[in-house]
Amino acid sequence: MIKLSIIGNGYTAQFLSKEALKKDVQVSIITRNISKPKKNIHYFNYYDSKNIALKLSKENIISTVPPNEEGLDPVIQNYGKSIASNKNKIIYFSATSVYGEGDIDEETKPDPKHKRGIIRLDAEKEWIKTNRNVSLFRIAGIYGTKRHPMIKYLEGNNEILVKKDYIPNRIHVEDLSSIAIQFLIKNLNNKIINICDQNKVSSYEAVKYVTEKLKLKEPLIIKYNPNQVSDSLKSFYVSNRIIKCKVLGNELKYKYKYPDYAKALLTLTKKLIKNK
């Protein structure tokens, strides 16, 4: 049986573990806070250094933990020696913020334009320096159940921030999880994998599509002004890039569960309304 240790127990890890169990992968979650444990998952305290060091030297790893503000990866800082000796599959969840402008694929050289991307790139370098077998998953904006713009909309805020000619890159959390587990099971060895859906649409057009289908109030356009948004929000709009995923299409031959963001958003919204 394939054994997988997921480092971090946040939003994405919940879907990752669920997908892994479906594929008969034995799942452990390494976390600082073991709360609301799920059935059939083994939980380990991140600070249990002896046991964690052993697991991270012998099992497949997916790290979902972001770097700190200094650009240092806390997992590498604490368990770098164990990870260095690991000969199994290691996946580090990074972000497309390491890229610059334009059309991007896995062969494009990183060129981050904001501190957030620079920090991510530094963390990637730490992982590669620690173990050359690491696969970097450069992931677009993650959305899914309990994480999408129609939540705010249904709570009464119909404002949509719009920057001219800006098209976001996204991936449904269920697609991300499925891709990661398939990559693991098929034992692929690609070092850089872009993770993003391929049907590009603006946030405004996607929300407008949903509101028209459900006969809801039309979204209100708020023009993007870099001087009126937080530095964190600004980091998402600083570069206009189109992410292409050669590995997913050519080697994994992945078929998206949610290839169309607008239609996926409609499904999520219907579910949200039904459960209210």
C-alpha positions in Angstrom: 0.0 0.0 0.0 1.2 3.5 -0.9 1.8 5.6 2.3 1.4 9.4 2.1 2.2 12.0 4.7 0.5 15.3 4.1 2.1 18.2 6.0 -0.5 20.8 7.0 -4.1 20.4 7.8 -5.7 23.3 6.1 -8.4 23.7 3.4 -6.5 21.8 0.6 -5.3 19.0 2.9 -8.9 18.0 3.7 -9.6 17.4 0.0 -6.2 15.8 -0.6 -6.7 13.2 2.2 -10.3 12.4 1.0 -9.0 11.8 -2.6 -6.1 9.7 -1.4 -8.4 7.4 0.7 -10.6 6.9 -2.4 -7.5 5.5 -4.2 -6.6 3.2 -1.2 -3.6 5.3 -0.2 -2.8 5.2 3.5 -2.9 8.8 4.7 -1.2 10.5 7.6 -1.6 14.2 8.3 1.1 16.1 10.2 -0.2 19.2 11.9 0.4 21.5 14.7 -3.3 21.3 15.8 -5.1 17.9 15.7 -8.7 19.0 15.7 -11.8 17.4 14.3 -10.0 14.2 13.2 -11.5 12.3 10.2 -12.1 8.6 10.0 -9.3 6.4 8.5 -6.7 9.2 8.7 -3.6 8.9 11.0 -2.8 12.2 12.7 0.7 13.1 14.0 1.7 16.2 16.0 4.2 18.3 14.0 6.3 18.8 17.2 6.7 15.0 17.8 10.1 15.3 16.3 11.2 11.7 16.6 8.2 10.2 14.9 7.9 13.0 12.3 11.5 12.8 11.4 11.1 9.0 10.8 8.0 9.4 8.6 9.5 12.2 6.5 12.5 10.1 5.7 10.5 7.0 4.6 7.1 8.0 3.2 5.8 9.9 0.2 5.3 13.5 1.1 3.0 16.4 0.1 3.7 19.6 1.8 0.9 22.2 1.8 2.7 24.5 4.3 3.5 28.0 3.0 6.8 29.8 3.8 7.1 32.4 6.5 7.5 36.1 5.9 11.3 35.7 5.7 10.9 33.3 2.8 12.0 30.3 4.9 10.1 27.1 4.9 9.3 25.9 8.4 9.2 22.2 7.4 12.7 22.4 5.9 14.0 24.4 8.8 12.8 21.6 11.3 13.0 18.4 9.2 15.4 19.1 6.4 17.8 16.3 7.3 15.0 13.7 7.2 13.6 15.0 3.9 17.1 15.1 2.4 17.4 11.3 2.9 13.9 10.5 1.6 14.0 8.5 -1.7 10.2 8.4 -2.2 7.9 10.9 -4.0 8.0 14.4 -2.6 5.6 17.1 -3.8 5.8 20.7 -2.6 2.8 22.9 -3.2 4.0 26.2 -4.5 2.2 28.9 -6.4 2.1 30.5 -9.9 3.1 33.8 -8.2 6.7 32.8 -8.9 6.1 33.6 -12.6 6.1 37.0 -14.3 3.9 38.3 -17.2 2.6 36.7 -20.4 2.0 33.1 -21.6 3.5 30.7 -19.1 4.4 27.0 -19.2 6.6 24.7 -17.2 9.7 25.8 -19.2 9.2 29.5 -18.4 11.8 31.0 -16.1 10.4 32.3 -12.8 10.3 36.1 -12.6 8.2 37.2 -9.6 7.0 40.8 -9.5 5.8 40.9 -5.9 7.2 40.0 -2.5 4.7 37.1 -2.2 6.1 35.5 -5.4 9.7 36.1 -4.3 9.1 34.4 -1.0 7.6 31.4 -2.8 10.5 31.1 -5.1 12.9 31.2 -2.2 11.0 28.4 -0.5 11.1 26.3 -3.8 14.8 26.7 -3.9 15.1 25.4 -0.3 13.1 22.3 -1.1 15.2 21.6 -4.3 18.4 22.2 -2.4 17.3 19.8 0.3 16.2 17.0 -2.0 16.7 17.1 -5.8 13.8 14.7 -6.4 11.2 17.2 -5.2 8.4 18.0 -7.6 7.2 21.6 -7.5 3.4 22.0 -8.1 2.9 25.7 -9.1 -0.7 26.1 -8.3 -3.2 28.8 -9.5 -5.8 30.4 -7.3 -7.7 27.6 -5.4 -11.4 27.6 -5.1 -14.2 25.2 -4.2 -16.8 24.5 -1.5 -16.7 27.3 1.2 -14.1 29.2 -0.9 -15.6 31.2 -3.8 -16.8 34.7 -4.6 -20.5 33.9 -4.5 -20.4 33.4 -0.8 -19.7 37.1 -0.3 -22.3 37.9 -3.0 -25.1 36.0 -1.3 -24.3 37.7 1.9 -25.2 41.0 0.2 -21.9 42.3 -1.3 -22.3 42.2 -5.1 -19.1 44.3 -5.9 -16.6 42.7 -8.2 -13.1 44.2 -8.5 -12.2 44.5 -12.2 -8.8 45.2 -13.7 -8.7 45.9 -17.5 -7.5 42.9 -19.5 -6.8 40.9 -16.4 -7.7 37.2 -16.4 -7.2 35.2 -13.2 -5.9 31.6 -13.2 -7.8 29.1 -11.1 -8.1 25.5 -10.1 -10.9 23.7 -8.3 -9.6 22.1 -5.1 -11.0 18.7 -6.2 -9.1 18.9 -9.4 -5.9 19.8 -7.6 -6.4 16.9 -5.2 -7.1 14.4 -8.0 -4.0 15.6 -10.0 -1.7 15.3 -7.0 -2.9 11.8 -6.1 -2.8 10.6 -9.7 0.8 12.0 -10.0 1.7 10.1 -6.9 0.1 6.8 -8.0 1.5 6.9 -11.5 5.0 7.7 -10.1 5.7 10.5 -12.4 9.0 12.4 -12.0 8.4 15.8 -13.5 10.2 18.5 -11.5 7.8 21.4 -12.3 4.1 21.0 -12.8 1.7 23.9 -13.4 -1.8 23.3 -12.0 -4.5 25.5 -13.5 -7.7 25.0 -15.5 -7.5 26.0 -19.2 -10.8 27.7 -19.9 -10.0 31.3 -19.0 -12.7 33.7 -17.9 -12.7 37.0 -15.9 -14.2 37.0 -12.4 -16.8 39.5 -13.5 -18.0 37.4 -16.5 -18.1 34.2 -14.3 -20.2 35.9 -11.6 -22.4 37.6 -14.2 -23.0 34.1 -15.8 -24.2 32.8 -12.4 -26.4 35.7 -11.6 -28.1 35.5 -15.0 -28.7 31.8 -14.7 -30.2 32.2 -11.2 -31.9 35.5 -11.8 -30.0 37.3 -9.1 -28.9 40.9 -8.9 -26.3 41.9 -11.5 -22.8 42.3 -10.1 -21.4 45.8 -9.6 -18.1 46.6 -11.3 -15.5 48.3 -9.0 -12.5 49.4 -11.1 -9.2 48.3 -9.8 -7.1 51.0 -8.3 -3.7 49.9 -6.9 -3.7 52.8 -4.5 -7.0 51.7 -2.9 -6.3 48.0 -2.2 -4.3 46.2 0.4 -0.8 45.0 -0.4 -2.0 41.4 -0.1 -4.8 42.0 -2.6 -2.4 43.9 -4.9 -0.1 40.9 -5.1 -2.8 39.0 -7.0 -3.2 41.7 -9.7 0.4 42.8 -10.2 1.0 40.4 -13.1 -1.3 39.3 -15.9 -0.3 35.8 -16.9 -1.9 32.9 -18.7 -0.8 29.6 -17.2 -0.5 26.6 -19.5 -0.1 23.1 -18.2 1.9 20.9 -20.5 2.5 18.1 -18.0 -1.1 17.7 -17.2 -2.1 17.4 -20.9 0.9 15.6 -22.3 2.0 13.2 -19.6 -0.7 12.9 -17.0 -3.4 13.3 -19.7 -5.7 14.6 -17.0 -9.4 15.2 -17.6 -10.6 18.1 -15.5 -13.7 17.6 -13.3 -14.3 21.3 -13.4 -12.8 22.7 -16.7 -15.1 25.7 -16.8 -14.9 28.1 -13.8 -18.2 29.8 -14.6 -20.2 26.5 -14.7 -18.4 25.3 -11.6 -19.2 28.5 -9.8 -22.9 28.0 -10.8 -22.9 24.5 -9.3 -21.2 25.8 -6.1 -23.8 28.6 -5.8 -26.8 26.3 -6.3 -25.4 24.0 -3.5 -24.9 27.0 -1.2 -28.4 28.3 -1.7 -29.9 24.8 -1.2 -28.1 24.3 2.1 -29.0 27.7 3.5 
